């Protein structure tokens, strides 16, 4: 311990390193190298249950060689395979730029999130290396592998740009990343023993034992039952041959329901021999056509092989149940007039094996009404005036989906509905119709999540899905809807290039020749940020609050003079009960923080952090922007009302916003003045925006 630490390479600098580095500089190799009397020993601590084994270099090389051979022969699966596809290269480039929207779209298209390039870089390593915190969070939540005590996991932590990302990697639940479908598969397994609420519709009898099962699961997971139940959907009891032991059937059912397979074929004290159970397993696996059963049983002694076999079976089950969902739930959807929903009668013994119908009514746009509910205008003779039969008005439609209680009870809302004393829990002559307060498109997204864990949500339905998930107590779906909003709503941009530098000018909006162009630029934003922040407040989604603040900070020049934005600040201040003058405004504080981050990213890279004062997290040298800041504060503040102030400020800015000069290296700031370069423009623009915030607070008579 008294020896001098060997030189293990150059010191790390807290800045993005976009060039590839050899993998030998990873933290794993550094942690393995230790010098003692000019001799180097390589040690590796391998966790095997509760025992810790120390391997020397030749033993470690032998173990890695065996693992490499197993991967080459296809016995083990490489968790980080080499991927040279164009889609994966685009994904890596988006990770370098921190483009959340592009990354979310590629993840939705099925890009391999755990692949690696020619230099052994995974998307998670690149995102952590470049310092994109939100992107690292997205990758982890999407299933990126970052397990401790592994080559890629330790390398990812070592390459983290800052402590914030490193702490996120260390605090994250790594076991969750290795199995992103753990909650779905756990629910499927629980159906085998769950009795409340009653969801089974078929019984398998093997000798003295009977197993309560589900037709839709048997039909989707086994080709044998698919054919039998399609021919006889009314079957309620199925007797197996007496030669098959009940222990063998129980193992097969645990496999079909994604349960853990036992290490021993026969439990202690069982009167049946292992040979009888093995013969029964062989017979029933061939009959049900589940050939992968024996491979799963034989892999039980190897933990890594068993885990990969289970993940393969889990993905196979997802595909099978997904095909059943698209064919028998979405494929049998009924669209009828709302007034005729009561005429729909479905028997229990139906082709979809459904035991309940979910109803979703179409949503009408503002101004659109249901002509059937309106009272017609009568003339003097009592004859309706206008269209004879209301043919010019669209009748309201409703969509009905045949679904299964066994999957609906993943939602606590439906679990309580079907297990309590509600009328929906009572059996009736026909399938009950349960209405869900959302549009058919949103209900299909909810059902897709319940059946297949799929959350490929378009941005246009993300807010409605967020409210529906909150109503149904689906916290996981609620979180994924928030992720969709915060990523797809971010827009396509490079976080290292400010929007005021686009096309060599001071921004898309600052070059507008008139107010119409400015308004049009604001309207093409991907989402209504005001709806997002209100949803975040109503549903208490902190992630959306942070996203809204970051979104507004990156576009503050477009919103700071808007009357709706000022009203939003007033609402944020009013959320504090018994507010005092010294109380802060949470939304405004977050905007200020992300505003400082917006400009500080480039100040630090260019060595301009001297412009930032030590007292204020986002302060800029007053010599750099004293004049523009003073002009910003001198915006009309004594007008008759806030709306007049807003119009006056917008007109003043529009007059000053002109096209960027083509000569020299000068660029224009937000107030229309010229600056030496983009960095000087950033310093001035930052102070201008702070001045506008202060002027807005004075008009609103708020202290923050």
C-alpha positions in Angstrom: 0.0 0.0 0.0 3.0 2.3 0.4 4.2 1.8 -3.2 3.6 4.5 -5.7 0.6 4.1 -7.9 1.6 3.1 -11.4 0.8 5.4 -14.3 -2.4 4.0 -15.8 -2.9 6.6 -18.5 -3.7 10.3 -18.8 -5.9 12.1 -16.4 -9.6 12.4 -17.2 -10.9 15.7 -18.3 -14.5 16.7 -17.6 -15.3 17.3 -21.2 -17.0 15.2 -24.0 -14.6 12.8 -25.8 -16.2 11.9 -29.0 -13.3 9.9 -30.5 -13.2 6.2 -30.0 -10.7 4.9 -27.4 -9.3 1.4 -27.2 -11.2 -0.8 -24.8 -8.0 -1.6 -22.8 -8.4 1.7 -21.0 -11.6 0.6 -19.4 -12.1 0.6 -15.7 -12.1 -3.2 -15.5 -8.5 -3.5 -16.7 -7.4 -0.7 -14.5 -8.9 -2.3 -11.4 -7.3 -5.6 -12.3 -3.7 -4.2 -12.6 -1.6 -4.0 -9.5 2.2 -3.9 -9.2 4.2 -5.7 -6.6 8.0 -6.2 -6.9 7.8 -5.5 -10.7 5.4 -8.4 -11.2 1.8 -8.0 -12.4 -1.0 -10.2 -11.2 -4.5 -10.1 -12.7 -7.2 -11.0 -10.2 -10.9 -11.3 -10.8 -13.5 -11.8 -8.1 -16.3 -14.0 -9.4 -19.5 -14.2 -7.5 -20.9 -17.7 -7.3 -23.9 -17.6 -5.0 -22.6 -16.5 -1.6 -19.0 -17.7 -2.3 -16.3 -15.3 -3.7 -13.6 -17.0 -5.8 -10.3 -15.4 -6.7 -9.0 -16.3 -10.2 -5.4 -15.8 -11.4 -4.6 -14.6 -14.9 -4.4 -18.0 -16.5 -7.6 -19.1 -14.8 -9.4 -16.0 -15.9 -8.2 -16.4 -19.5 -9.4 -20.0 -19.4 -12.8 -19.0 -18.1 -13.2 -16.2 -20.7 -12.0 -18.6 -23.4 -14.7 -21.1 -22.5 -17.3 -18.4 -22.5 -16.2 -17.1 -25.9 -16.4 -20.7 -27.2 -19.9 -21.1 -25.9 -20.9 -17.9 -27.5 -19.3 -18.9 -30.8 -21.1 -22.3 -30.7 -24.4 -20.6 -30.0 -24.9 -22.1 -26.5 -24.6 -18.7 -24.9 -25.9 -15.5 -26.4 -23.7 -12.4 -26.6 -25.5 -9.7 -24.6 -23.6 -7.0 -26.5 -23.4 -8.3 -30.1 -21.6 -6.4 -32.9 -24.1 -4.3 -34.9 -23.0 -2.7 -38.2 -26.5 -1.9 -39.5 -27.3 1.7 -40.8 -30.1 2.0 -38.2 -27.7 1.2 -35.3 -25.1 3.7 -36.7 -27.8 6.4 -36.8 -28.7 5.4 -33.2 -25.1 5.9 -32.0 -24.9 9.3 -33.8 -28.2 10.4 -32.1 -26.7 9.3 -28.8 -23.6 11.4 -29.4 -25.8 14.5 -30.1 -28.2 13.8 -27.3 -31.2 13.7 -29.7 -33.9 12.3 -27.5 -36.6 12.3 -30.1 -34.5 10.4 -32.7 -33.4 7.9 -30.1 -37.0 7.3 -28.9 -38.1 6.8 -32.5 -35.3 4.3 -33.2 -36.0 2.4 -30.0 -39.7 2.2 -31.0 -38.6 0.7 -34.4 -36.7 -2.1 -32.6 -33.0 -1.0 -32.9 -30.7 -3.2 -30.7 -30.3 -1.0 -27.7 -27.5 -3.3 -26.3 -25.5 -3.6 -29.5 -21.9 -2.4 -29.9 -19.9 -0.9 -32.7 -16.5 -1.8 -34.1 -14.8 -0.2 -31.1 -16.9 -2.0 -28.5 -18.9 1.1 -27.7 -22.6 0.6 -26.7 -25.2 3.4 -26.9 -25.2 3.7 -23.1 -21.4 4.1 -22.9 -21.6 6.9 -25.5 -24.5 8.7 -23.9 -22.7 8.6 -20.5 -19.4 9.6 -22.0 -21.0 12.6 -23.8 -22.8 13.8 -20.6 -26.5 13.4 -21.8 -28.2 12.7 -18.5 -31.8 12.5 -19.9 -30.6 10.1 -22.6 -28.9 7.8 -20.1 -32.1 7.7 -18.1 -34.1 6.9 -21.2 -31.7 4.1 -22.2 -31.7 2.5 -18.8 -35.5 2.6 -18.6 -35.7 1.1 -22.1 -33.7 -2.0 -21.1 -30.0 -1.1 -21.7 -27.7 -3.4 -19.8 -25.5 -1.8 -17.2 -24.8 -4.6 -14.7 -22.1 -4.2 -12.1 -19.0 -6.5 -12.2 -19.2 -6.9 -15.9 -16.9 -5.6 -18.6 -19.4 -3.2 -20.3 -21.1 -2.2 -17.0 -17.9 -1.1 -15.3 -16.7 0.6 -18.4 -19.9 2.6 -18.7 -19.6 3.8 -15.1 -15.9 4.7 -15.6 -16.7 6.7 -18.8 -19.4 8.8 -17.2 -18.8 12.5 -17.8 -19.9 13.7 -14.4 -20.9 12.5 -11.0 -24.6 13.1 -11.7 -24.6 10.4 -14.5 -22.3 8.2 -12.5 -24.7 8.3 -9.5 -27.6 7.5 -11.8 -25.8 4.4 -13.0 -24.9 3.3 -9.5 -28.3 3.9 -8.0 -30.3 2.3 -10.9 -31.8 -1.1 -10.4 -29.5 -3.1 -12.5 -31.6 -6.3 -12.2 -34.4 -4.5 -13.8 -32.3 -3.7 -16.9 -31.5 -7.4 -17.4 -35.2 -8.3 -17.7 -37.4 -5.4 -18.9 -40.5 -7.7 -19.0 -40.2 -8.9 -15.4 -43.6 -7.4 -14.3 -45.4 -8.9 -17.3 -44.0 -12.4 -16.9 -44.6 -12.3 -13.1 -48.3 -11.5 -13.7 -48.5 -14.4 -16.2 -47.0 -16.8 -13.6 -49.3 -15.6 -10.9 -52.4 -16.6 -12.9 -51.5 -20.2 -12.3 -52.3 -19.9 -8.5 -54.4 -16.8 -8.3 -58.1 -17.3 -7.3 -59.4 -13.8 -6.7 -61.0 -12.5 -8.9 -61.9 -15.8 -10.7 -60.5 -15.7 -14.2 -60.0 -19.3 -15.3 -62.4 -20.8 -17.9 -61.0 -24.3 -18.4 -59.8 -27.1 -16.1 -57.1 -29.7 -16.9 -57.5 -32.9 -15.0 -54.6 -35.3 -14.4 -55.4 -38.1 -12.1 -56.7 -36.7 -8.7 -55.5 -33.2 -9.4 -57.2 -30.4 -11.3 -55.6 -27.2 -12.6 -57.6 -24.0 -13.3 -56.3 -22.5 -16.5 -57.1 -20.0 -19.2 -58.1 -20.8 -22.7 -56.5 -17.8 -24.3 -53.1 -18.6 -22.8 -53.2 -22.2 -23.8 -54.3 -21.3 -27.3 -51.6 -18.7 -27.8 -48.8 -20.7 -26.2 -49.4 -24.3 -27.4 -50.3 -25.3 -31.0 -52.2 -28.4 -29.7 -54.7 -26.4 -27.6 -55.0 -23.8 -30.4 -56.4 -26.4 -32.8 -58.6 -28.1 -30.2 -60.1 -24.9 -28.8 -60.7 -23.4 -32.2 -62.8 -26.5 -33.0 -64.5 -26.7 -29.6 -64.4 -23.3 -27.9 -67.1 -24.4 -25.3 -64.8 -26.9 -23.7 -64.6 -26.4 -20.0 -62.8 -29.6 -18.8 -59.9 -31.5 -20.4 -58.9 -34.9 -19.1 -55.3 -36.1 -19.7 -54.3 -39.7 -20.1 -53.9 -41.5 -16.8 -50.4 -42.5 -17.7 -49.1 -38.9 -17.4 -48.2 -38.1 -13.8 -49.6 -34.9 -12.3 -46.0 -33.8 -11.4 -45.1 -33.9 -15.2 -48.2 -31.8 -16.1 -47.4 -29.3 -13.3 -43.9 -28.8 -14.7 -45.3 -28.2 -18.2 -47.8 -25.7 -17.0 -45.2 -23.8 -15.1 -43.2 -23.6 -18.3 -46.3 -22.4 -20.3 -47.1 -19.8 -17.6 -43.4 -18.6 -17.5 -42.8 -19.9 -14.0 -39.5 -21.0 -12.6 -38.8 -24.7 -13.4 -37.8 -26.9 -10.4 -34.2 -28.2 -10.1 -35.5 -31.7 -9.2 -38.2 -33.4 -11.4 -39.7 -35.1 -8.3 -40.3 -33.3 -5.0 -39.1 -35.0 -1.8 -41.6 -37.7 -0.6 -43.3 -38.1 -3.9 -44.5 -41.7 -4.7 -43.6 -41.1 -8.4 -40.1 -41.9 -9.7 -38.0 -39.6 -11.8 -38.2 -42.0 -14.7 -42.0 -41.8 -14.8 -42.0 -38.0 -14.6 -39.3 -37.8 -17.4 -41.4 -40.2 -19.6 -44.5 -38.1 -18.9 -42.7 -34.9 -19.7 -41.4 -36.3 -23.0 -44.9 -37.5 -24.0 -46.8 -34.3 -23.0 -44.2 -32.0 -24.5 -44.5 -33.7 -27.9 -48.3 -33.7 -27.6 -48.4 -30.0 -26.8 -45.6 -29.2 -29.3 -43.4 -27.4 -26.9 -40.0 -28.7 -27.9 -38.0 -26.1 -26.0 -39.1 -27.5 -22.6 -36.3 -30.0 -22.3 -33.7 -27.3 -23.1 -35.1 -25.1 -20.3 -34.9 -28.1 -17.9 -31.4 -29.0 -18.8 -30.1 -25.4 -18.4 -31.2 -25.3 -14.8 -27.7 -25.9 -13.4 -26.0 -23.1 -15.3 -27.3 -19.7 -14.0 -26.3 -17.6 -17.0 -27.6 -20.2 -19.5 -30.8 -20.6 -17.5 -31.3 -16.8 -17.5 -30.8 -16.5 -21.2 -33.1 -19.5 -21.9 -35.7 -17.9 -19.8 -35.4 -14.6 -21.6 -35.7 -16.4 -24.9 -38.9 -18.1 -23.7 -40.2 -14.8 -22.4 -39.7 -13.1 -25.7 -41.3 -16.1 -27.5 -44.3 -15.8 -25.2 -44.6 -12.1 -25.9 -44.7 -12.8 -29.6 -47.3 -15.5 -29.2 -49.6 -13.6 -26.9 -49.0 -10.5 -29.1 -50.2 -12.4 -32.2 -53.2 -13.6 -30.3 -53.9 -10.1 -29.1 -53.8 -8.6 -32.6 -55.9 -11.4 -34.1 -58.6 -12.0 -31.5 -58.8 -8.7 -29.6 -58.0 -5.9 -32.1 -59.0 -8.1 -35.0 -62.5 -8.7 -33.6 -63.1 -5.1 -32.6 -66.7 -3.9 -33.3 -67.5 -0.3 -34.2 -71.2 0.5 -33.8 -73.4 3.5 -33.3 -73.3 4.6 -29.6 -77.1 4.2 -29.3 -76.9 0.6 -30.4 -74.3 -0.6 -28.0 -77.1 -2.1 -25.8 -78.0 -4.4 -28.7 -74.7 -6.2 -28.7 -74.9 -9.7 -27.1 -71.8 -11.9 -26.8 -71.9 -15.5 -25.5 -69.2 -16.7 -23.1 -68.2 -19.5 -25.4 -66.8 -17.2 -28.2 -64.0 -17.5 -30.6 -61.8 -15.0 -28.7 -62.3 -16.8 -25.4 -63.3 -13.3 -24.0 -65.2 -12.9 -20.7 -65.8 -9.1 -20.9 -66.3 -6.3 -23.5 -64.5 -3.0 -23.1 -66.2 0.0 -24.7 -64.6 3.3 -25.8 -66.6 6.2 -27.4 -65.2 8.3 -30.1 -64.2 11.8 -29.0 -65.7 14.8 -30.8 -63.7 17.9 -31.7 -64.8 21.3 -30.5 -67.9 22.4 -32.3 -68.9 18.9 -33.5 -72.1 17.5 -32.0 -74.1 14.4 -32.1 -77.0 15.2 -34.3 -79.2 12.4 -32.8 -79.2 14.2 -29.4 -80.2 17.7 -30.8 -83.8 18.9 -30.7 -84.8 19.9 -34.3 -86.3 23.3 -35.0 -90.0 23.1 -35.9 -92.0 25.4 -38.2 -95.5 26.6 -37.6 -97.0 23.3 -38.7 -94.8 21.3 -36.3 -92.6 20.0 -39.2 -88.8 19.8 -38.5 -86.8 22.4 -40.4 -83.5 21.7 -42.1 -82.1 18.3 -43.2 -84.9 15.7 -43.3 -83.1 13.0 -41.3 -80.1 14.8 -40.0 -78.1 13.1 -42.7 -75.5 15.9 -42.7 -74.5 15.1 -39.1 -72.3 12.3 -38.1 -73.7 9.7 -35.6 -71.4 9.0 -32.7 -69.6 5.7 -32.8 -68.3 3.4 -30.1 -65.7 0.7 -30.3 -66.0 -2.6 -28.4 -63.1 -5.0 -27.7 -63.4 -8.6 -26.6 -60.9 -8.9 -23.7 -59.9 -11.2 -20.8 -60.2 -10.3 -17.2 -57.0 -12.3 -16.5 -55.0 -9.5 -18.3 -57.1 -6.6 -17.3 -56.4 -7.2 -13.6 -52.9 -6.0 -14.1 -54.6 -2.7 -13.5 -55.6 -2.2 -9.9 -58.7 -0.4 -11.2 -60.0 -3.5 -12.9 -58.8 -5.8 -10.1 -61.0 -4.0 -7.6 -63.9 -3.9 -10.1 -63.9 -7.6 -10.8 -63.2 -8.8 -7.2 -65.5 -6.5 -5.2 -69.2 -6.2 -4.8 -69.6 -4.2 -8.0 -72.1 -5.3 -10.7 -69.3 -6.0 -13.1 -68.0 -8.8 -10.8 -71.4 -10.7 -11.1 -71.9 -13.2 -13.9 -74.6 -12.4 -16.4 -76.3 -14.2 -19.3 -74.0 -12.4 -21.8 -70.6 -10.7 -21.6 -70.8 -7.4 -19.7 -69.9 -4.2 -21.4 -67.5 -2.0 -19.3 -67.0 1.6 -20.5 -63.6 3.2 -20.3 -63.5 7.0 -20.4 -61.0 7.5 -23.2 -60.9 7.3 -27.0 -60.6 4.0 -28.9 -57.0 4.8 -30.0 -55.9 5.4 -26.4 -57.7 2.2 -25.2 -55.9 0.2 -27.8 -52.6 1.5 -26.4 -53.7 0.6 -22.9 -54.6 -2.9 -24.0 -51.4 -3.4 -25.9 -49.5 -2.6 -22.7 -51.6 -5.0 -20.6 -51.2 -7.9 -23.1 -47.7 -7.3 -24.6 -46.0 -4.7 -22.4 -45.8 -2.6 -25.6 -45.6 1.2 -25.2 -45.0 2.5 -28.7 -47.1 5.6 -28.1 -47.3 8.4 -30.7 -46.9 11.9 -29.4 -50.5 12.9 -30.4 -52.0 10.4 -27.9 -49.3 10.6 -25.2 -51.2 13.1 -23.0 -54.5 11.2 -23.2 -52.6 8.0 -22.4 -51.0 9.7 -19.4 -54.5 10.6 -18.0 -55.9 7.1 -18.8 -53.0 5.4 -17.1 -53.5 7.5 -14.0 -57.2 6.7 -14.0 -56.5 2.9 -14.3 -53.7 3.0 -11.7 -51.1 1.8 -14.2 -48.0 3.5 -12.8 -45.6 1.8 -15.2 -47.6 2.9 -18.2 -47.9 6.4 -16.7 -44.2 6.6 -16.5 -43.7 5.4 -20.0 -46.2 7.9 -21.3 -44.2 10.6 -19.5 -41.1 9.3 -21.2 -42.7 9.5 -24.6 -43.8 13.1 -24.0 -40.4 14.2 -22.7 -38.5 12.5 -25.6 -40.7 12.9 -28.6 -41.7 16.4 -27.5 -38.1 17.6 -27.3 -37.8 18.1 -31.0 -34.8 17.1 -33.2 -31.8 19.2 -32.2 -28.2 19.0 -31.1 -27.9 20.0 -27.5 -24.4 21.4 -28.0 -25.7 23.9 -30.6 -28.1 26.6 -29.4 -31.2 27.4 -31.4 -30.1 31.0 -31.8 -27.2 29.8 -34.0 -29.3 27.9 -36.5 -28.3 28.6 -40.1 -25.7 31.0 -38.9 -28.3 33.5 -37.6 -29.7 34.2 -34.2 -32.5 31.7 -34.4 -35.5 30.6 -36.4 -37.7 33.2 -34.8 -35.3 36.1 -34.4 -34.9 36.5 -38.1 -38.6 37.0 -38.6 -39.6 40.0 -40.8 -42.9 40.4 -39.1 -45.1 39.1 -36.3 -46.9 36.6 -38.6 -43.7 34.7 -39.3 -42.9 34.7 -35.5 -46.3 33.4 -34.5 -46.1 30.7 -37.2 -42.7 29.5 -35.9 -44.1 29.1 -32.4 -47.1 27.2 -33.6 -45.0 24.4 -35.3 -43.7 23.3 -31.9 -44.3 19.5 -31.5 -46.5 19.8 -28.4 -48.6 22.3 -26.4 -46.2 22.9 -23.4 -49.0 24.5 -21.4 -51.1 21.3 -21.5 -48.0 19.3 -20.5 -47.2 21.4 -17.4 -50.8 21.4 -16.3 -50.9 17.6 -16.6 -47.6 17.4 -14.7 -49.2 19.4 -11.9 -52.5 17.6 -11.8 -50.9 14.1 -11.9 -47.8 14.9 -9.9 -45.3 13.8 -12.6 -42.0 15.3 -11.6 -40.4 14.2 -14.9 -42.8 16.2 -16.9 -42.3 19.3 -14.7 -38.6 19.1 -15.3 -39.1 18.5 -19.1 -41.5 21.5 -19.3 -39.0 23.8 -17.6 -36.2 22.6 -19.8 -38.4 23.0 -22.9 -39.4 26.5 -22.0 -35.8 27.4 -21.1 -34.5 26.4 -24.5 -37.2 28.4 -26.2 -37.6 31.2 -23.6 -37.3 34.0 -26.2 -40.5 32.7 -27.8 -42.6 32.4 -24.6 -41.3 35.1 -22.2 -43.5 37.8 -23.6 -46.6 35.6 -24.1 -49.6 36.3 -21.9 -50.2 32.6 -21.4 -46.7 32.1 -20.1 -47.1 34.9 -17.7 -50.4 33.4 -16.5 -48.5 30.1 -16.1 -46.0 31.7 -13.8 -48.8 33.3 -11.8 -50.4 29.8 -11.4 -47.0 28.3 -10.3 -46.7 31.0 -7.6 -50.3 30.4 -6.5 -49.6 26.7 -5.9 -47.8 27.7 -2.7 -50.5 28.1 0.1 -50.2 31.2 2.2 -47.5 32.5 -0.1 -45.1 35.1 1.3 -42.9 37.6 -0.4 -39.8 35.5 0.2 -41.2 32.3 -1.2 -39.8 31.1 -4.5 -41.7 30.1 -7.7 -40.8 26.5 -8.5 -41.4 26.6 -12.3 -39.4 29.8 -12.6 -36.5 28.5 -10.6 -36.3 25.4 -12.8 -36.4 27.6 -15.9 -33.6 29.7 -14.6 -31.6 26.6 -13.9 -32.0 25.1 -17.3 -31.4 28.5 -18.9 -28.0 28.6 -17.2 -27.3 25.1 -18.4 -28.3 26.1 -21.9 -25.6 28.6 -22.2 -23.1 27.2 -19.8 -22.6 24.1 -21.9 -20.8 26.2 -24.5 -19.2 28.6 -22.1 -17.3 25.8 -20.4 -16.2 24.1 -23.7 -14.8 27.4 -25.0 -13.1 28.4 -21.8 -15.6 31.2 -21.3 -16.7 30.1 -17.8 -14.8 33.2 -16.5 -17.8 35.1 -17.7 -20.0 33.4 -15.1 -19.8 34.7 -11.6 -19.2 32.5 -8.6 -22.3 33.7 -6.7 -25.0 33.1 -9.2 -25.3 29.7 -11.0 -26.0 31.5 -14.2 -24.6 34.9 -13.7 -22.7 36.6 -16.5 -20.1 39.4 -16.3 -22.0 42.6 -16.1 -19.5 44.2 -18.5 -20.5 41.7 -21.2 -24.2 42.5 -21.2 -25.0 45.5 -19.0 -26.4 47.6 -21.8 -28.7 45.0 -23.3 -29.8 43.9 -19.9 -30.8 47.4 -19.0 -32.7 47.8 -22.3 -34.6 44.5 -21.5 -35.5 45.8 -18.1 -36.7 49.1 -19.6 -39.5 47.3 -21.5 -42.9 49.0 -21.0 -43.8 48.2 -17.4 -46.2 51.0 -16.7 -48.9 50.3 -19.2 -52.6 49.9 -18.3 -52.5 46.1 -18.1 -50.3 43.0 -18.6 -51.7 42.3 -22.1 -50.7 45.8 -23.3 -47.3 45.3 -21.9 -46.9 42.0 -23.7 -48.0 43.5 -27.1 -45.6 46.4 -26.6 -42.7 44.1 -25.8 -43.4 41.9 -28.7 -43.6 44.8 -31.1 -40.4 46.2 -29.7 -38.6 42.9 -30.2 -40.0 42.4 -33.7 -38.8 45.9 -34.8 -35.3 45.0 -33.6 -35.2 41.5 -35.0 -33.7 41.8 -38.4 -31.8 39.5 -40.8 -28.3 38.6 -39.8 -25.7 40.5 -41.6 -23.7 38.6 -44.2 -20.5 40.5 -43.9 -17.8 39.6 -41.4 -18.2 37.3 -38.4 -20.9 39.4 -36.7 -24.1 37.8 -35.4 -27.2 39.4 -34.1 -28.4 39.1 -30.5 -32.0 38.8 -29.4 -32.3 42.6 -29.2 -31.1 43.1 -32.8 -27.6 44.3 -31.9 -24.5 42.8 -33.4 -21.9 40.8 -31.5 -18.4 39.7 -32.3 -19.1 36.0 -32.4 -21.6 33.4 -31.2 -20.1 33.2 -27.7 -20.4 36.9 -27.1 -23.9 36.7 -28.5 -24.7 33.9 -26.0 -23.5 36.0 -23.1 -25.7 39.0 -24.2 -28.7 36.8 -25.0 -28.5 35.2 -21.6 -28.6 38.5 -19.8 -31.4 39.8 -22.0 -33.6 36.8 -21.1 -32.8 37.2 -17.4 -33.8 40.9 -17.7 -37.1 39.9 -19.4 -37.8 37.5 -16.5 -37.3 40.3 -14.0 -39.4 42.7 -16.0 -42.2 40.1 -16.1 -42.1 39.6 -12.4 -42.4 43.3 -11.8 -45.5 43.5 -14.0 -47.0 40.5 -12.2 -46.0 42.1 -8.8 -44.3 38.9 -7.8 -41.0 38.4 -5.9 -39.0 35.4 -6.8 
